[in-house]
């Protein structure tokens, strides 16, 4: 006996889908506060915890900002420049370039990398272009973890479901204030808006039958027990930032209260602090008086005038320098990037040696983030052609060298490899090692072909002229006598 299960209406969430939405939405909202905290430190908007000791009530509204979290994160992100996508076997990569250009990925990638470093993760969502034909490039969008989450299968290393909460006008013609949920499943993508009667009302179902969730997670600083990823703005970074901000605030307080040296007058009469009409001068008028005219007392003694040493901020600046060195070790940055300087500036070689840890961290991020971009591009090809790309063909992501060597050093190393016979002079790898960008390499390749074609044509004309001269103006030579073919024309 078989049970007949009625089909669910198209615009209704099933019980399983509703439970999945509730679970994913709870997961997204649970992490949102921690993500917004990192975002506040990156933007310099965090609230500094006042210890309630040295800051007077009148200055508690003073907000001091030190931008070390932004400097540390951006210094790493600035070395992650995505340049191109290509097939590893050297086959034509025109389709990959077309999809990347249509989605402006070479600019959008910097935004995705920055969010992944600040929040610990970023998501790449893939969908159809909307025109219904293969001619329309698939869409690849970078989504913030503030609005998106992914259910991950650690064993299979794939997502099993994803949820995005966004403004409804991103997908449909609706009020910008209205919210929408987009549920990504292995066989379909479901879009729902809040129902007036409560719950969610489905407005569209995109049945793609890919068998895989079209969302890729770009995770930062993963561990086996934590595949979600961690932010570069760690608790240590936040603690040192707070401490440095309190020192800066302490310097502001000291400048207000102790910046001017305290003066003292011994043996002066009360008249010394009165104006010509006998009214008492204010403390400020007494302090800023450049000339103090004091009379002798009844014994003929002159009042003793002096001042205490002014506040010296050197101690606090040394503490801030200490915090800068600690912060540089947390981010793997040279101390001078955080404003710490010494009387003897470092040489260029010394500066580059201190960047070794930053370069290595950049290379690790390139490997991790590059894999996410490769998976997203494979999904895009899958969506476009309706079948998965050949697994034997591997997609490569091309990044700029994060070590930022000098042009002279790059060219010198490349020339030595060519002279040693390790690299052919006309190889694209040679141009890449010399530091040329993807666009420059393509232009050089075109120029080489054009030059080779002109050289072939010139050689052909010279050969024809030589044979004609030897023939003494006789009949035209046969092609076999000329010794050239159509291929020689370039």
Residue pairs with C-beta under 8 A, 6 or more apart in sequence:
8 14
10 202
10 205
11 201
11 202
11 203
12 202
13 21
13 190
13 192
13 199
13 200
13 202
17 183
17 185
17 190
18 199
18 200
20 151
20 161
20 163
20 183
21 163
21 181
21 183
21 192
21 200
23 151
24 149
24 151
24 161
24 162
24 163
24 183
25 163
25 165
25 181
27 149
27 151
28 145
28 147
28 148
28 149
28 163
28 165
31 145
31 149
32 146
35 119
35 120
35 145
35 146
36 146
37 46
37 238
38 118
38 119
38 120
38 231
38 233
39 118
39 119
39 146
40 46
40 47
41 69
41 233
41 237
41 238
41 241
42 69
42 70
42 73
42 118
42 233
43 70
44 65
44 66
44 67
44 70
46 238
46 241
46 242
48 63
48 64
48 242
48 245
48 246
48 249
49 242
50 60
50 246
51 246
54 250
54 253
55 62
55 249
55 250
55 253
56 253
59 249
59 252
59 253
59 256
62 249
62 252
64 245
64 248
64 249
64 252
65 245
66 241
66 244
66 245
66 248
68 237
68 240
68 241
68 244
68 324
68 327
68 331
68 338
69 233
69 237
69 238
69 241
71 331
71 333
71 337
71 338
72 232
72 233
72 237
72 327
72 330
72 331
72 333
72 338
73 114
73 117
73 118
73 232
73 233
74 114
75 331
75 333
75 337
75 358
76 117
76 232
76 331
76 358
76 361
76 362
76 365
77 110
77 113
77 114
77 117
79 358
79 359
79 362
79 400
79 402
79 404
80 109
80 110
80 113
80 362
80 365
80 366
80 369
80 399
80 402
81 110
81 399
81 400
82 105
82 106
82 109
82 110
82 373
82 397
82 398
82 399
83 106
83 398
83 399
83 400
83 437
83 438
84 93
84 97
84 100
84 397
84 398
84 438
85 93
85 96
85 97
85 99
85 100
85 373
85 374
85 377
85 395
85 396
85 397
85 398
86 93
86 96
86 395
86 396
86 398
87 93
87 96
87 393
87 394
87 395
87 396
88 393
88 394
88 395
88 396
89 393
89 394
91 393
95 381
96 377
96 395
98 137
99 105
99 137
99 138
99 140
99 377
99 380
99 381
99 384
100 106
100 377
102 129
102 137
103 137
103 139
103 140
103 141
105 140
105 373
108 141
108 142
109 142
109 373
111 142
112 122
112 124
112 142
112 218
112 369
113 122
113 218
113 365
113 369
115 122
115 142
115 144
115 145
116 122
116 218
116 219
116 220
116 229
116 369
117 220
117 231
117 232
117 365
118 231
118 232
118 233
119 144
119 145
119 146
119 231
120 145
120 219
120 220
120 221
120 228
120 229
120 230
120 231
121 145
121 217
121 218
121 219
121 220
121 228
121 229
122 142
122 143
122 144
122 145
122 217
122 218
123 142
123 143
123 144
123 145
123 148
123 150
123 162
123 164
123 215
123 216
123 217
123 218
124 140
124 141
124 142
124 143
124 215
124 216
124 217
124 218
124 372
124 373
124 375
124 376
125 139
125 140
125 141
125 143
125 148
125 162
125 164
125 184
125 214
125 215
126 138
126 139
126 140
126 214
126 215
126 216
126 376
126 379
126 380
126 383
127 138
127 139
127 141
127 189
127 206
127 214
127 383
128 136
128 138
128 139
128 206
128 208
128 383
129 136
129 137
129 138
129 139
130 136
130 139
134 384
134 385
137 380
137 384
138 379
138 380
138 381
138 383
138 384
140 376
140 377
140 380
143 164
147 164
147 165
147 166
148 162
148 163
148 164
148 165
148 215
149 162
149 163
150 159
150 161
150 162
150 213
150 215
150 217
151 159
151 160
151 161
151 162
152 158
152 159
152 160
152 217
152 227
152 228
153 159
153 160
154 227
158 212
158 213
159 184
159 212
159 213
159 215
159 216
159 217
160 186
160 213
161 183
161 184
161 185
161 213
162 183
162 184
162 213
162 215
163 181
163 182
163 183
163 184
164 181
164 182
164 184
165 179
165 180
165 181
165 182
166 179
166 180
166 182
167 176
167 177
167 178
167 179
167 180
168 174
168 175
168 176
168 178
168 179
168 180
168 193
169 175
169 176
169 178
170 180
171 180
171 182
171 191
171 204
172 180
172 191
172 203
172 204
174 180
174 193
178 193
178 194
179 193
179 194
180 191
180 192
180 193
180 203
181 191
181 192
181 193
181 200
182 189
182 190
182 191
183 189
183 190
183 191
183 192
184 213
184 214
184 215
185 213
186 210
186 211
186 212
186 213
187 207
187 208
187 209
187 210
187 211
188 205
188 206
188 207
188 208
188 209
189 205
189 206
189 208
189 214
190 202
190 204
190 205
190 206
191 202
191 203
191 204
191 205
191 206
192 200
192 201
192 202
192 203
193 200
193 201
193 203
194 200
194 201
195 201
208 214
208 383
210 379
210 382
210 383
212 379
212 382
214 379
214 383
216 372
216 375
216 376
216 379
217 228
217 229
217 372
218 368
218 369
218 372
218 373
219 227
219 228
219 229
219 368
219 372
220 229
220 230
220 231
220 232
220 365
220 368
221 229
221 230
221 231
221 232
222 228
222 229
222 230
222 368
223 230
232 331
234 330
236 330
237 327
237 330
237 331
240 323
240 326
240 327
240 330
241 327
243 323
244 320
244 323
244 324
244 327
247 316
247 319
247 320
247 323
248 320
250 316
251 313
251 316
251 317
254 311
254 313
254 316
255 311
255 313
258 310
258 311
259 310
259 311
260 287
260 310
261 307
261 308
261 309
261 310
262 307
262 308
263 287
263 305
263 306
263 307
263 308
264 305
264 306
264 307
264 308
265 272
265 292
265 294
265 303
265 304
265 305
266 303
266 304
266 305
266 306
267 297
267 301
267 302
267 303
267 304
268 294
268 303
269 295
269 297
271 295
272 292
272 293
272 294
272 295
272 303
273 280
273 281
273 286
274 280
274 281
275 281
292 305
294 302
294 303
294 305
296 302
297 303
321 340
324 335
324 338
324 339
324 340
325 335
325 340
327 333
327 338
328 334
328 335
328 337
328 338
328 340
331 358
332 357
332 358
332 360
332 361
333 358
334 351
334 354
334 355
334 358
335 354
336 346
336 351
346 354
355 403
359 402
359 403
362 402
363 402
366 397
366 399
366 402
370 397
370 399
373 397
374 394
374 395
374 396
374 397
377 395
378 388
378 389
378 395
381 389
382 388
382 389
398 432
398 438
400 437
401 410
401 435
405 435
407 435
410 433
410 434
410 435
411 434
411 435
413 433
414 423
414 430
414 433
414 434
417 423
417 430
417 433
418 424
418 425
418 430
423 429
423 430
423 433
424 430
426 448
428 441
428 445
431 440
431 441
431 444
432 441
436 444
449 490
450 490
452 490
453 489
453 490
454 490
455 490
456 488
456 489
456 490
457 489
457 490
459 484
459 488
460 482
460 484
460 488
460 489
463 482
463 483
463 484
464 477
464 482
467 477
467 481
467 482
468 476
468 477
471 477
479 485
